[in-house]
Amino acid sequence: MVRTSVLAGLLAALLSGTAAQAAEERGPVTNLPLPRYVSLKTSEGNARRGPSLTHRIDWVYKRRDMPLEIIAEYGHWRRVRDKDGAGGWIHYALLSGVRTVLVEEDMLELHQRPDPDTPVEAKLAVGVIAHLEHCEKDWCELSAGGYDGWAPKSAVWGVGPDEILE
């Protein structure tokens, strides 16, 4: 009877540990969280079918600072995807930890503070790449074209819905 309860306790502890690990997966190379957002460091980057130079190029990204999501790691290669779900394997030297977002709402208003009732500092068109400064629960501070302001997190791609950045 005691042996059964000990085994049940060990099994419960093992299962809860597995659930915690699944909640925050870590990359086998960097030990950083997966998935995570980065940006393209260069003005051109090849996304390949596999993690080596011998693999076929599927996509060529041509926008410096384009936000990308890392979903896997293998050696010096990172598997990325863009806002449309397209992607492939990119050499880590082409990626930067500098955070950017892609505007998804046309004429997105940048407000003075994280409040829709504050003055508008600028408006951004769909497809603009903005630098990500800070994020609260529902708002992110962005900078683009010499303008700074706050926008709803739901109007940009490149930041997790529950992500807070200070």
HUUR-V625129 format. One record per residue. BURIAL is + if it has 24 or more other ideal C-beta (glycine too) atoms within 12 Angstrom, else -. Layout:
burial:BURIAL
burial:BURIAL
This chain:
burial:-
burial:-
burial:-
burial:-
burial:-
burial:-
burial:-
burial:-
burial:-
burial:-
burial:-
burial:-
burial:-
burial:-
burial:-
burial:-
burial:-
burial:-
burial:-
burial:-
burial:-
burial:-
burial:-
burial:-
burial:-
burial:-
burial:-
burial:-
burial:-
burial:-
burial:-
burial:-
burial:-
burial:+
burial:+
burial:+
burial:+
burial:+
burial:+
burial:+
burial:+
burial:-
burial:-
burial:-
burial:+
burial:+
burial:+
burial:+
burial:-
burial:-
burial:-
burial:-
burial:-
burial:-
burial:-
burial:-
burial:-
burial:-
burial:+
burial:-
burial:+
burial:-
burial:-
burial:-
burial:+
burial:+
burial:+
burial:+
burial:+
burial:+
burial:+
burial:+
burial:+
burial:-
burial:-
burial:-
burial:+
burial:+
burial:+
burial:+
burial:+
burial:+
burial:+
burial:-
burial:-
burial:-
burial:+
burial:+
burial:+
burial:+
burial:+
burial:+
burial:-
burial:+
burial:+
burial:+
burial:-
burial:-
burial:+
burial:+
burial:+
burial:+
burial:+
burial:+
burial:+
burial:-
burial:-
burial:+
burial:+
burial:+
burial:+
burial:-
burial:-
burial:-
burial:-
burial:-
burial:-
burial:-
burial:-
burial:-
burial:-
burial:+
burial:-
burial:+
burial:-
burial:-
burial:-
burial:+
burial:+
burial:+
burial:+
burial:+
burial:+
burial:+
burial:+
burial:-
burial:-
burial:-
burial:+
burial:+
burial:+
burial:+
burial:+
burial:+
burial:-
burial:-
burial:+
burial:-
burial:+
burial:+
burial:+
burial:+
burial:+
burial:-
burial:+
burial:+
burial:+
burial:+
burial:+
burial:+
burial:-
burial:-
burial:+
burial:-
burial:+
burial:-
